Structures are given as C-alpha cells and as structure tokens.
Amino acid sequence: MSALPFSLPQAFVSQDERRHYTGAVKCAFGVALRKARIAAGLTQEVLARKACVDWTYVSLLERGLRQPTIFTFLALSDALRLQPTLLITETCAELLRR
C-alpha cells in the first residue's frame, strides 16, 4: 500500500501523459505553497528572501510553471515554518481535489 493518498501511474503511455501528470503535480504544489504563504502572512518577496530564492521563482512555483529541487523545497518549508511533510500532504490533497 502506498503512503500517498492516491496512486501514481505505473507507466505512462506517452510523453504527453507524463507532461500532463507532471503539470498537475506542479500546479497542486503551487496552490499548496500559495495557501501556506498567505496563511503565514508573507508576501512572495519576503518568502523568497527567507528561502534565499528570487521572488520571481516563488511566483513561478505558485503558478505551477516550475518545480523546486529538494533543497529549495526544504528551504521554502523552513521559511514558512512548516514541516515539509505538511506541504507534501497539502499538495496531495490538492491533487485529489482536481
């Protein structure tokens, strides 16, 4: 049994399917990140400064146009004062709402 609340596709039939699924994950993470940032009372600029990234990168993440490295993900979680698992859980919950 998977630790995730949904099952990942075992194989992708095409590159388009993979791109679609990757896009859905990026968008779900972006929504979770934005909600966490707003709940923390931070602007994109302040979050970016605390996580040592550019504010435009935070904007790209929130819009689902980029995906963070594990290092950046941990830096964002720390800047938000959240356990990384909470950000992952919220991303998974957002995927389920789609």
ChimeraX commands (.cxc) that place a marker at each C-alpha (Angstrom):
marker #1 position 0.00,0.00,0.00 radius 0.5
marker #1 position 1.26,3.45,-0.93 radius 0.5
marker #1 position 1.90,6.15,1.66 radius 0.5
marker #1 position 0.32,8.62,-0.75 radius 0.5
marker #1 position -3.46,9.16,-0.74 radius 0.5
marker #1 position -3.57,8.44,-4.47 radius 0.5
marker #1 position -1.86,6.04,-6.80 radius 0.5
marker #1 position 0.84,7.15,-9.18 radius 0.5
marker #1 position 0.59,5.88,-12.74 radius 0.5
marker #1 position 2.74,2.79,-13.09 radius 0.5
marker #1 position 3.65,3.62,-16.66 radius 0.5
marker #1 position 2.87,6.46,-18.98 radius 0.5
marker #1 position 1.59,5.61,-22.41 radius 0.5
marker #1 position 3.06,8.75,-23.92 radius 0.5
marker #1 position 5.23,11.76,-23.16 radius 0.5
marker #1 position 2.06,13.87,-23.30 radius 0.5
marker #1 position 0.55,11.86,-20.43 radius 0.5
marker #1 position 3.73,12.31,-18.41 radius 0.5
marker #1 position 3.76,16.05,-19.11 radius 0.5
marker #1 position 0.09,16.32,-18.12 radius 0.5
marker #1 position 0.65,14.48,-14.83 radius 0.5
marker #1 position 3.80,16.46,-14.06 radius 0.5
marker #1 position 1.89,19.66,-14.78 radius 0.5
marker #1 position -0.89,18.63,-12.41 radius 0.5
marker #1 position 1.63,17.99,-9.62 radius 0.5
marker #1 position 3.35,21.35,-10.23 radius 0.5
marker #1 position 0.01,23.17,-10.14 radius 0.5
marker #1 position -1.09,21.36,-6.98 radius 0.5
marker #1 position 2.20,22.22,-5.27 radius 0.5
marker #1 position 1.79,25.84,-6.38 radius 0.5
marker #1 position -1.65,26.06,-4.81 radius 0.5
marker #1 position -0.40,24.46,-1.58 radius 0.5
marker #1 position 2.59,26.82,-1.46 radius 0.5
marker #1 position 0.44,29.89,-2.04 radius 0.5
marker #1 position -2.05,28.87,0.67 radius 0.5
marker #1 position 0.79,28.23,3.13 radius 0.5
marker #1 position 2.44,31.56,2.28 radius 0.5
marker #1 position -0.78,33.51,2.75 radius 0.5
marker #1 position -1.57,31.65,5.98 radius 0.5
marker #1 position 1.90,32.62,7.23 radius 0.5
marker #1 position 1.17,36.25,6.35 radius 0.5
marker #1 position 4.11,36.51,3.96 radius 0.5
marker #1 position 4.44,38.19,0.60 radius 0.5
marker #1 position 6.22,36.42,-2.23 radius 0.5
marker #1 position 9.14,38.78,-1.73 radius 0.5
marker #1 position 9.51,38.04,1.99 radius 0.5
marker #1 position 9.17,34.27,1.47 radius 0.5
marker #1 position 11.78,34.43,-1.30 radius 0.5
marker #1 position 14.22,36.35,0.88 radius 0.5
marker #1 position 13.79,33.89,3.78 radius 0.5
marker #1 position 14.27,30.90,1.43 radius 0.5
marker #1 position 17.19,32.53,-0.44 radius 0.5
marker #1 position 15.48,32.44,-3.83 radius 0.5
marker #1 position 14.29,35.16,-6.17 radius 0.5
marker #1 position 10.73,36.35,-5.72 radius 0.5
marker #1 position 10.02,35.65,-9.39 radius 0.5
marker #1 position 10.84,31.99,-8.71 radius 0.5
marker #1 position 8.23,31.89,-5.93 radius 0.5
marker #1 position 5.75,33.36,-8.41 radius 0.5
marker #1 position 6.64,30.70,-11.00 radius 0.5
marker #1 position 6.23,27.94,-8.39 radius 0.5
marker #1 position 2.85,29.25,-7.26 radius 0.5
marker #1 position 1.62,29.37,-10.85 radius 0.5
marker #1 position 2.74,25.79,-11.47 radius 0.5
marker #1 position 5.33,26.79,-14.04 radius 0.5
marker #1 position 8.34,25.37,-12.16 radius 0.5
marker #1 position 9.05,22.59,-9.71 radius 0.5
marker #1 position 11.51,23.04,-6.86 radius 0.5
marker #1 position 14.59,20.98,-6.15 radius 0.5
marker #1 position 14.54,19.13,-2.84 radius 0.5
marker #1 position 16.92,21.77,-1.44 radius 0.5
marker #1 position 14.58,24.62,-2.43 radius 0.5
marker #1 position 11.56,22.68,-1.19 radius 0.5
marker #1 position 13.18,22.32,2.24 radius 0.5
marker #1 position 14.23,25.98,2.26 radius 0.5
marker #1 position 10.65,27.04,1.47 radius 0.5
marker #1 position 9.25,24.76,4.19 radius 0.5
marker #1 position 11.72,26.21,6.68 radius 0.5
marker #1 position 10.92,29.79,5.64 radius 0.5
marker #1 position 7.22,29.04,6.13 radius 0.5
marker #1 position 7.98,27.35,9.46 radius 0.5
marker #1 position 6.21,24.22,8.26 radius 0.5
marker #1 position 7.18,20.59,8.44 radius 0.5
marker #1 position 7.97,19.54,4.85 radius 0.5
marker #1 position 5.51,16.66,5.20 radius 0.5
marker #1 position 2.68,19.15,5.69 radius 0.5
marker #1 position 3.47,20.83,2.38 radius 0.5
marker #1 position 3.55,17.43,0.69 radius 0.5
marker #1 position 0.25,16.42,2.34 radius 0.5
marker #1 position -1.38,19.64,1.17 radius 0.5
marker #1 position -0.06,19.07,-2.36 radius 0.5
marker #1 position -1.54,15.57,-2.37 radius 0.5
marker #1 position -4.86,16.89,-1.05 radius 0.5
marker #1 position -4.91,19.46,-3.83 radius 0.5
marker #1 position -4.28,16.73,-6.41 radius 0.5
marker #1 position -7.26,14.80,-5.05 radius 0.5
marker #1 position -9.50,17.88,-5.44 radius 0.5
marker #1 position -8.74,18.01,-9.17 radius 0.5
marker link #1:1,2 radius 0.2
marker link #1:2,3 radius 0.2
marker link #1:3,4 radius 0.2
marker link #1:4,5 radius 0.2
marker link #1:5,6 radius 0.2
marker link #1:6,7 radius 0.2
marker link #1:7,8 radius 0.2
marker link #1:8,9 radius 0.2
marker link #1:9,10 radius 0.2
marker link #1:10,11 radius 0.2
marker link #1:11,12 radius 0.2
marker link #1:12,13 radius 0.2
marker link #1:13,14 radius 0.2
marker link #1:14,15 radius 0.2
marker link #1:15,16 radius 0.2
marker link #1:16,17 radius 0.2
marker link #1:17,18 radius 0.2
marker link #1:18,19 radius 0.2
marker link #1:19,20 radius 0.2
marker link #1:20,21 radius 0.2
marker link #1:21,22 radius 0.2
marker link #1:22,23 radius 0.2
marker link #1:23,24 radius 0.2
marker link #1:24,25 radius 0.2
marker link #1:25,26 radius 0.2
marker link #1:26,27 radius 0.2
marker link #1:27,28 radius 0.2
marker link #1:28,29 radius 0.2
marker link #1:29,30 radius 0.2
marker link #1:30,31 radius 0.2
marker link #1:31,32 radius 0.2
marker link #1:32,33 radius 0.2
marker link #1:33,34 radius 0.2
marker link #1:34,35 radius 0.2
marker link #1:35,36 radius 0.2
marker link #1:36,37 radius 0.2
marker link #1:37,38 radius 0.2
marker link #1:38,39 radius 0.2
marker link #1:39,40 radius 0.2
marker link #1:40,41 radius 0.2
marker link #1:41,42 radius 0.2
marker link #1:42,43 radius 0.2
marker link #1:43,44 radius 0.2
marker link #1:44,45 radius 0.2
marker link #1:45,46 radius 0.2
marker link #1:46,47 radius 0.2
marker link #1:47,48 radius 0.2
marker link #1:48,49 radius 0.2
marker link #1:49,50 radius 0.2
marker link #1:50,51 radius 0.2
marker link #1:51,52 radius 0.2
marker link #1:52,53 radius 0.2
marker link #1:53,54 radius 0.2
marker link #1:54,55 radius 0.2
marker link #1:55,56 radius 0.2
marker link #1:56,57 radius 0.2
marker link #1:57,58 radius 0.2
marker link #1:58,59 radius 0.2
marker link #1:59,60 radius 0.2
marker link #1:60,61 radius 0.2
marker link #1:61,62 radius 0.2
marker link #1:62,63 radius 0.2
marker link #1:63,64 radius 0.2
marker link #1:64,65 radius 0.2
marker link #1:65,66 radius 0.2
marker link #1:66,67 radius 0.2
marker link #1:67,68 radius 0.2
marker link #1:68,69 radius 0.2
marker link #1:69,70 radius 0.2
marker link #1:70,71 radius 0.2
marker link #1:71,72 radius 0.2
marker link #1:72,73 radius 0.2
marker link #1:73,74 radius 0.2
marker link #1:74,75 radius 0.2
marker link #1:75,76 radius 0.2
marker link #1:76,77 radius 0.2
marker link #1:77,78 radius 0.2
marker link #1:78,79 radius 0.2
marker link #1:79,80 radius 0.2
marker link #1:80,81 radius 0.2
marker link #1:81,82 radius 0.2
marker link #1:82,83 radius 0.2
marker link #1:83,84 radius 0.2
marker link #1:84,85 radius 0.2
marker link #1:85,86 radius 0.2
marker link #1:86,87 radius 0.2
marker link #1:87,88 radius 0.2
marker link #1:88,89 radius 0.2
marker link #1:89,90 radius 0.2
marker link #1:90,91 radius 0.2
marker link #1:91,92 radius 0.2
marker link #1:92,93 radius 0.2
marker link #1:93,94 radius 0.2
marker link #1:94,95 radius 0.2
marker link #1:95,96 radius 0.2
marker link #1:96,97 radius 0.2
marker link #1:97,98 radius 0.2
view
